[in-house]
Amino acid sequence: MLVAEGLVVEFGAVRAVGGFDLSVAAGRSVALVGRNGAGKSTTMRVLAGVLPPSGGSVSVAGHDVAQHPARARAAVGYCPDVGGLIPRATPWEHLQLAARLRGMTAWQARARTLLIDFDLEAAADRVTSGFSHGMSRRLSVVLAVFHEPALLLLDEPFDGVDPLGVDATLAVVREARERGSAVLVSTHLLELAVLACEQAVVLKGGRVVGAAPAAELSGADGRTRYRALIT
Amino acid sequence: MTGAGQQLLALLALRWKMTRDSGVRVGLLAGTAFLLWLIGLAVGSAGSLDPVVRGTAVELAPASFLGFGLLAVVAPLTAGGGAEVVPSNQLVAYPLRPSTAFFGGLLLAPANLVWVVQLVALAAMTGYLTYGGALLPGAVTAGAYVLALTVLGQATAWLIAGLRQTRRGRLAVAAAGATLLVLCVAVVRAGEGGAALDASPTRTVVAGVVAGGEGELTRWALTTAVLLALLGAGLALGTRACSWALRRPGDAGTGRRTAPLRRRSARRTPLGELLAVDRASVWRAPALRRGGLVLAFLPGLVTVGSAAPWTSLVILPGLVAAGAGLLFGVNAFCLDGSGALWLASLPHDPRVALKAKLLVMTETVFATVVLVLVAGSMRSPGQPTAAELAAIGASAVTCTVVVVTVALGLSVRRPHRADLHGPRDAVAPPGALALASLRMAAPAACVGALLSASTVAGSWLLPLVLATPVLLTCGLLLNRSARRHADPQLRSRIVQAVSAG
């Protein structure tokens, strides 16, 4: 579902992503973990088609992101790492916009269900600039999963989110996987990455320094192994 | 805690360091040098004027000084008290004194192009008033007037900003504003506008400037001393008013951010949806809403009061359009905020998103221009000729297109992050805004002046002929901006810039 080869991202003299391959098959979930500045969010932005890579290629659901950006984006649901919300639009207006740009019909029932699941129903018609950080994160996840994408990209979806929000996010990740979607979750919260995903890819300095079944990074031994990889 | 002066210096140094673009730095320095040169030129222009023209200009001096005084209150009011050297939401962790905010706003007064234009006009007036006598004493009085009114204007603006922190205060300010408006209209309708101007206290200031030029030292010294006393009082009042306004717990804005809004129906096309979201982003931002209303009503009120002739109305669109372009046009993508990241991941044609921004910008600028023209035409003497009507129409359309063209070019090439949550939030840093206002106002004012001059020929066709090449050039420039925006690398830079934080 997602195939990235030789991915390189450079900002002037700074190499944020240093040329690695990454793939996520349909129905699988992979966690992208690492310290701050490891290149996780930059990678996610490239995969979402927001940031063109300096080198390498990305293919989503068989569509090259550079050659067919619209087709690739149609297959992607992306929750950015910061905000990701239009400040003076309401959640319902975000959903209306997403539905129109994605050509969705009869989307209202799905939208209402998601808002209820993420405890945002009461805030559906309030502008998002008044939202708490946790509410903003939850809405970003709702917008990413809204159209049941073939590739779900969640960048720091658990950051500042309360336990109920975490549960709701874990549930939509599980549902997406069961539906046959590929899921990539970028997070610095190792325990939640282990809960959400089957595989884990560890990034350091824009390079892949390790990959393992997520379960192997759980517990005291897993944490020790993870620390050894990122330091 | 360090003093306000030290804090302000630190903020200015930070602002300068944050201005990464060397073009903006050079532009700011060149702009300052140009302003000083222009003031010198204006003061020295008295000698080159015909004595009759100079006499007419001197007669207009009290109105000119009064105009500056009005602007001194309105300009900081549109900025919610005063412009900020560094946005306050980026400084919440620092123990900043309220007086630092007050003095910062004062220091940024020259970043307003209209303030600068009025200052140059006052400099010219001072030259005319002291012609043939001593310039320095008159200039000191005029300088004291400029400083005193700028400080008092800012103090008043902070006072109003403080009052507007609560619902009751907002109602009181609105009632006072409406009463003032009705009073002005009533005075003008009663034909007492001239008498009201004659009673303006600025006559005393003008007399003081003249006394300085003629060597009447007692009158000069008294006027100057009163102005300096007002300056001192303004500083004391202003720092207290600013402190009160910033510390006053209020409900301003919070209601709008937490209250549910009426759900609108879905639009039929992607462009329709993007337009609806962009329009809402403009009118739900307190700073943009207030700026738009002031821009729409104040110049209209002034033109109603002055009963401007039809040919003068032709110049108006250039000035109003440039002001309206500053509302958000110079950084149009900031409307998306951090949502730009999410928007960029949606499957849509980027040209449609650009078109939505362009349309919202155009309708905002054009609506403001039309409102001011309609208000201005209400008391214009006589019936307009076909040439005047054609020139006014051509000016409204051409100036709007010129401003939108410049603004879109700046939006694409120099995007900035701007939250626009609070009443003092601006769409771009002060220096960038000052340069942007110059870049929009200069061509728009030239177009207005050219079309105004064309009415002398008495042909309705001439304004249209003159407007055509300008519109074609704008079309080419707009196309260039659209081509730039089509580049995914540049679009990603815009997204990164407006969503940073």
Chai-1 contact restraints between the chains, C-beta under 6 A:
chainA,res_idxA,chainB,res_idxB,connection_type,confidence,min_distance_angstrom,max_distance_angstrom,comment,restraint_id
A,A48,B,S345,contact,1.0,0.0,6.0,A-B,restraint_1
A,V50,B,L341,contact,1.0,0.0,6.0,A-B,restraint_2
A,V50,B,A344,contact,1.0,0.0,6.0,A-B,restraint_3
A,V50,B,S345,contact,1.0,0.0,6.0,A-B,restraint_4
A,L51,B,S492,contact,1.0,0.0,6.0,A-B,restraint_5
A,P52,B,P488,contact,1.0,0.0,6.0,A-B,restraint_6
A,P52,B,Q489,contact,1.0,0.0,6.0,A-B,restraint_7
A,P52,B,S492,contact,1.0,0.0,6.0,A-B,restraint_8
A,A70,B,P347,contact,1.0,0.0,6.0,A-B,restraint_9
A,R73,B,S345,contact,1.0,0.0,6.0,A-B,restraint_10
A,R73,B,P347,contact,1.0,0.0,6.0,A-B,restraint_11
A,A74,B,P347,contact,1.0,0.0,6.0,A-B,restraint_12
A,Y78,B,S345,contact,1.0,0.0,6.0,A-B,restraint_13
A,P80,B,L341,contact,1.0,0.0,6.0,A-B,restraint_14
A,P80,B,W342,contact,1.0,0.0,6.0,A-B,restraint_15
A,V82,B,S338,contact,1.0,0.0,6.0,A-B,restraint_16
A,G83,B,S338,contact,1.0,0.0,6.0,A-B,restraint_17
A,G84,B,S338,contact,1.0,0.0,6.0,A-B,restraint_18
A,G84,B,L341,contact,1.0,0.0,6.0,A-B,restraint_19
A,G84,B,W342,contact,1.0,0.0,6.0,A-B,restraint_20
A,L85,B,G339,contact,1.0,0.0,6.0,A-B,restraint_21
A,I86,B,D336,contact,1.0,0.0,6.0,A-B,restraint_22
A,I86,B,G339,contact,1.0,0.0,6.0,A-B,restraint_23
A,P87,B,G337,contact,1.0,0.0,6.0,A-B,restraint_24
A,R88,B,S281,contact,1.0,0.0,6.0,A-B,restraint_25
A,R88,B,R284,contact,1.0,0.0,6.0,A-B,restraint_26
A,A89,B,V277,contact,1.0,0.0,6.0,A-B,restraint_27
A,T90,B,L261,contact,1.0,0.0,6.0,A-B,restraint_28
A,W92,B,R263,contact,1.0,0.0,6.0,A-B,restraint_29
A,Q96,B,A266,contact,1.0,0.0,6.0,A-B,restraint_30
A,L97,B,E273,contact,1.0,0.0,6.0,A-B,restraint_31
A,L97,B,V277,contact,1.0,0.0,6.0,A-B,restraint_32
A,R100,B,P270,contact,1.0,0.0,6.0,A-B,restraint_33
A,R100,B,E273,contact,1.0,0.0,6.0,A-B,restraint_34
A,L101,B,P270,contact,1.0,0.0,6.0,A-B,restraint_35
A,L101,B,L346,contact,1.0,0.0,6.0,A-B,restraint_36
A,L101,B,H348,contact,1.0,0.0,6.0,A-B,restraint_37
A,D125,B,P260,contact,1.0,0.0,6.0,A-B,restraint_38
A,D125,B,L261,contact,1.0,0.0,6.0,A-B,restraint_39
A,D125,B,R263,contact,1.0,0.0,6.0,A-B,restraint_40
A,R126,B,P260,contact,1.0,0.0,6.0,A-B,restraint_41
A,V127,B,R257,contact,1.0,0.0,6.0,A-B,restraint_42
A,S129,B,R257,contact,1.0,0.0,6.0,A-B,restraint_43
A,S129,B,H421,contact,1.0,0.0,6.0,A-B,restraint_44
A,G130,B,R257,contact,1.0,0.0,6.0,A-B,restraint_45
A,G130,B,T258,contact,1.0,0.0,6.0,A-B,restraint_46
